[in-house]
Amino acid sequence: MTDSPFRPFETHLDRDTALNILKNTLIGADDGELFLERCQSEVISFDDGRLRTSSFDASEGFGLRAVQGETVGYAHSTEVSEQAMRRATGTVRLAIGAGGGSLAAAPQATNQKLYSDHNPLSDSTFPAKIDILREIDAYARGLDRRVVQVTATIAASHQEVVILRTDAPDVSDSRPMVRMNVSIIVEQDGQRQTGYVGGGGRYGLNGMLEPTHWRPLVREALRIAVLNLSAIPAPAGVMDVALGAGWPGILLHEAIGHGLEGDFNRKGTSAFAGLMGQRIAAPGVTVLDDGTMPNRRGSITVDDEGTASGKNTLIEDGILVGFMQDRQNARLMGVPPTGNGRRQSFAHTPMPRMTNTYMLGGSVDPKDMVADIKDGIYAVGFGGGQVDITNGKFVFSCTEAYLVKDGKVAAPVKGATLIGDGATALQKIRAIGNDMRLDDGMGNCGKQGQWVPVGVGQPSLLIGGLTVGGSAT
C-alpha cells in the first residue's frame, strides 16, 4: 500500500518516448490513447462470528488502443515499460492495418474535481477494521435473539489513471471508493429469512467506520429480515405496482439504461434504436445520466478516454432526446461524446456505460399514489434481475414488498417478481412521486464481461398493469 501519487512518466516510462510510440501506433487511426493505471483494493468480511475473507490486491499496467472506423486494436500489459509498449504497438497495428483515418479532436480539458485524491485504504488499520466488524456482529445479535447469522463486509479501493494522447495534455484521475455491506439471517419456527443493506461512495472510510453510520445499517437489515418472517406468498397476475424511491431505480437502470447506450443503438440492437425524438415514455418522465455528482459511487471526474463526465438528459418529458456515448460510437453516429466511455481496468477497452442514472421527481404524494391502487403490489426493495437488451424484457425479484388492497398497504409478501419490458413499462407510468431519491451507493453494472460502479435513483412510481410472478391465488 502506498500513498505516493501514481507518476508513471517519472518511475516507469520516459514521456517523450511513450508519446513517439503512441504517435507511430496511431498512424492512419481515427482515435486512440495510452491508458495507464494503478489500483489497490481491500475486502474484509466477517461471517458467522469469524473472519472469513481478507484480501488485498495491487495491480498496475497499461492499455494501448487504436481505433479505425468500427475496428479497435488493443493490447495491454502489466509491465509498464518501453519494451512492453513497443510489443503492444505491433499487436495493435495488426488490427487496424494501413488505417486511412485521421485523428479526431482530443477531449477538452476540465478543471472539475468530484472527489478527493486520498487513498481510503490508509484510513484505518487492519486490526481496527476487524474489531469494527466484530462489533457489528455482536450488536446485531444483541438486538434480537432470532439472529442466527451476520455477515459484514468493509471494502475499499483506490484507482489512479493517467491518459496520454498525441494532441492534448495528459489527463489524470485519482478515484477512491468505499463500501460497507451488512446481511442478517433470522430464524423463527424453522423458517429463515435474510435482510441485506449496503452503501458507500467515493470518499474515505473514517465516517463509515463510526457506530453512527453502521448501527442504522444493522437495524435496517434486521428490520427487513424480521419483516419477511411474517410475509405471505406473493400473488401472481397482472396488476398495478407502486415502486419505492431510491434503490428501485435499479429496474430503470437495467430495463432502459442499457438500451440507451450508444453502441447498442448504432448497431440497431437496442429496443430504442431509431426512436430518437419520439415518445417512448409517459408524459412527465425525465431520465438523466449524471456523472458529475460529487462523491457518488457512479461519478467520474473524467471518463476512461479523458472526456469530462457530463449531466446528460436521455428522456425529457417522455421524449427520447439522447444516448450515452463514448468517443468511437459518438463519432460513428455523428454526435458529441458524452463522457460515458468507461472500462473496468487497463486490461479492457472502453465502451458506453452508465454513471448515475435516475428519473426526476414529479408532484404526486406517494401516499396518494398507493391510495389509487385497488389491488396490487407496493415494491420497496429489489434484489437480482435479468434483462434482454434487444427487447428490454426484464425479470426482477423483490426483497421487500407489500400487498395493497383498496388503497391501503397490507401484508408483506415474499417471492414476488416483476416481469415486463422497459419500453412498455415506461408508457404505463401513471404517477410520479415528489420524493426522488438516489440509492445508498451499492450498484455494480456488468456489460460484456466488464464491471463498473454505478448509481441509480428514482421517485416513487405507479405503473399500471405489470406482470407479478408469485404464487397464484
C-alpha angles and dihedrals in degrees: 000000000000137000094197111112120256106258106166094171090058099043109024114017140025104241096218091051092048090049092052091049090049092050091053090048092054099049105134093005129126095217144346146140147192109253116196123187142180118186135179124186138175131191123186120181129185113197132177094349099313143075106269105166133027118163137163123187130185124181140162135178147123139255121209116201137183122181125198116174107309093339122099124193112197137172130169139186141184088220109084102201143115091254093053091048092052091051090049090051091060092053094046093048091054089062099049098034116188091348111202097200133110124229116265119231114280121249115274115256120252135200095199117124118189102179143014126280089224119125106234093200089076095054095092139012123254094247091050091053090050090051091052092050089050089051090052090052093049093045093052093049091048092055097061133009089217092071108110102166136023126188119187127176134189116195131178135171140176120203120187121187136183121191120200120196129176096236107034142051117275115275121214134179133183112204123193122191133182134175140175124198129188125189123181129189119199128190130204128165092349094308122116128199133178134220121194134186135164145155149157143144147197100315141082131298098237099090092040092058094057119103089236087067105039101037093066088049091054093048091049093050089049092048092055093047094049092044091056091053087072096039120122125216111282119249120242129226144067111312145142114281129198115203122206124235125266120013095031083074084086085083089057090047094053102032097051109359097078090043089061095055113113101236095057091049096046089053093044094237097116122095085232098051112132094013100103110142093015130111110263100158141037118280111277095034110127119170126188137184108210123181093170100079110119117248095354119143094239096043125112127184088211129001123243093273094053097259115138112249116252145206099240126186111217102172122021119192088335096312121116106238107157151015131212110254142192119198098267098050092040091055093047091049094045097241135112120270113254102208094262099118101123136165134186094232144326087289092066137066119238121253136170108290137167124253114183107347119187146150121239119242127257134205105268122111107235090227090059089048093057091043088061093062117094098182120359150092134286107207115195104163135034136201127183127348143179129217135186106216094202095062104012094238112159142184119195130179120220120226094186122023140144139205115248117208123181092341097311129108108242135173123350114250133210131205095033118154128183116221128188145090128279098235093053094042091054091054092049097056104125102175137019119205128229091229105084110174136173122229122261094256109271106117126127122179127205126203129161091344095310125114126202132170116257141174131223137189146163143160121253109289136199112212120185122221105005118162112247118200118206136098115335114245 
